[in-house]
Amino acid sequence: MNYCKCFWDSGIMNEIPIFKRGSFNGIRKFFDENGNLERICGYINTNINGFNKWYNRNGYISSCSFYINGKIEGTSIAFSNACLIMKEYSFRNDIAKGMMREYYENGILKEESLWLNNDQIGAKISYHGDGRVVLREINLNNINISQRWICRT
């Protein structure tokens, strides 16, 4: 295995790729122009494999996804600057499939919906910041076929 270091024009390192037989293999790290860690991901034969983690300027994880052969597999999570979960998405073979949830900055559930083959299906429920259900929608192939306000703010 060979590795090299790539640098910004300022001389600060911007990437550490690892090569094996001419392909990216192993852990690859990316840095911003200030030298802060921006992203870590694993590669096998130039495809992203394993966890792909993005970091914010404070050094905390901003998002995390798991890849198999370059495609998202499982739950992808985005975090707030306060390290709270902001979004959860489920994927199978890089296609949205399963529950998707979005949260308010305080961690309270904001919205949830079900997805299949990148299409929103079934109920989409929106919540008020205090947790009360605000709106229910029924979707079929990303088309809203029914909508009902439960409570208004």
C-alpha positions in Angstrom: 0.0 0.0 0.0 1.2 3.5 -0.8 -0.1 6.8 0.4 0.6 10.3 -0.5 -0.3 13.7 0.9 -2.0 16.4 -1.2 -1.8 20.1 -0.2 -3.7 23.3 -0.7 -1.8 26.2 -2.3 -1.2 27.6 1.2 0.8 24.5 2.1 -1.9 23.0 4.4 -2.7 19.3 3.7 -6.0 18.7 2.0 -6.1 15.0 1.5 -4.4 11.7 2.4 -5.4 9.0 -0.1 -4.1 5.4 0.2 -3.5 3.4 -3.0 -3.1 -0.3 -3.6 -2.5 -1.5 -7.1 -3.4 1.8 -8.6 -6.8 2.2 -6.8 -8.0 3.9 -3.7 -7.9 1.4 -0.9 -8.1 2.0 2.9 -9.1 5.1 4.8 -9.1 8.4 2.9 -9.0 11.7 4.8 -10.0 15.1 3.5 -9.1 18.5 5.2 -10.4 22.0 4.7 -8.2 25.0 3.8 -7.6 25.6 7.5 -6.4 22.0 8.1 -9.5 20.9 9.9 -10.7 17.3 9.3 -13.6 17.5 6.8 -14.3 13.9 5.8 -13.2 10.3 6.5 -14.2 7.5 4.3 -13.1 3.9 3.5 -12.4 2.7 0.0 -12.0 -0.7 -1.6 -10.9 -0.7 -5.3 -11.9 3.0 -5.7 -15.4 2.5 -4.3 -16.5 4.0 -1.0 -17.0 1.1 1.4 -17.8 1.4 5.1 -18.5 4.5 7.0 -18.4 7.9 5.3 -18.2 10.6 8.0 -18.4 14.4 7.4 -17.3 16.8 10.0 -18.3 20.4 10.7 -15.8 23.3 11.4 -16.0 22.5 15.2 -14.7 19.0 14.6 -18.0 17.3 15.3 -19.6 14.7 13.0 -22.2 16.5 10.8 -23.3 13.4 8.9 -22.6 9.7 8.7 -23.5 7.1 6.1 -22.5 3.5 5.5 -21.6 2.5 1.9 -21.2 -0.9 0.2 -19.5 -0.7 -3.3 -20.1 3.0 -3.5 -23.8 2.9 -2.7 -25.5 4.0 0.6 -26.8 1.1 2.6 -28.7 1.4 5.8 -29.4 4.6 7.8 -27.8 7.9 6.9 -27.8 10.4 9.7 -27.3 14.2 9.8 -26.4 16.0 13.0 -26.8 19.6 14.2 -23.9 21.7 15.5 -25.1 20.7 19.0 -24.6 17.0 18.1 -28.3 16.2 18.0 -29.8 14.1 15.2 -31.5 16.4 12.6 -32.3 13.8 9.9 -32.4 10.1 9.5 -32.8 8.5 6.1 -32.9 4.8 5.2 -31.4 3.4 2.1 -31.1 0.1 0.3 -28.6 -0.1 -2.5 -28.4 3.8 -2.8 -32.3 4.0 -3.0 -34.4 5.7 -0.4 -36.4 2.9 1.3 -37.9 2.9 4.8 -38.6 5.6 7.4 -37.3 9.1 7.0 -37.3 11.4 10.0 -36.5 15.1 10.5 -36.1 16.8 13.9 -36.2 20.3 15.3 -33.0 21.8 16.7 -34.2 20.8 20.2 -34.4 17.1 19.2 -38.2 16.9 18.9 -39.5 15.0 15.9 -40.6 17.4 13.1 -41.6 15.1 10.3 -41.7 11.4 9.4 -42.5 9.6 6.2 -42.2 6.3 4.5 -40.2 5.8 1.3 -39.9 3.0 -1.2 -37.7 3.1 -4.4 -37.0 6.9 -3.9 -40.8 7.6 -3.8 -42.6 8.8 -0.7 -45.5 6.5 0.0 -48.2 6.3 2.6 -48.5 8.7 5.5 -46.3 11.8 6.1 -46.8 13.2 9.5 -45.7 16.7 10.5 -45.3 17.8 14.2 -45.3 21.1 16.0 -42.3 22.0 18.0 -44.0 20.8 21.2 -44.6 17.4 19.7 -48.3 17.7 18.7 -49.3 16.3 15.3 -50.0 19.3 13.0 -50.6 17.7 9.6 -51.1 14.3 8.1 -50.7 13.7 4.4 -51.2 10.6 2.4 -48.8 10.2 -0.6 -48.7 7.8 -3.5 -45.6 7.9 -5.8 -44.7 11.3 -4.4 -48.2 12.7 -5.2 -50.2 14.1 -2.3 -53.6 12.4 -2.5 -55.0 13.4 0.9 -54.2 16.1 3.5 -55.6 16.8 6.9 -54.7 19.5 9.4 -54.9 18.1 12.9 -54.1 21.3 14.8 -53.0 24.7 13.8 -50.4 26.8 15.6 
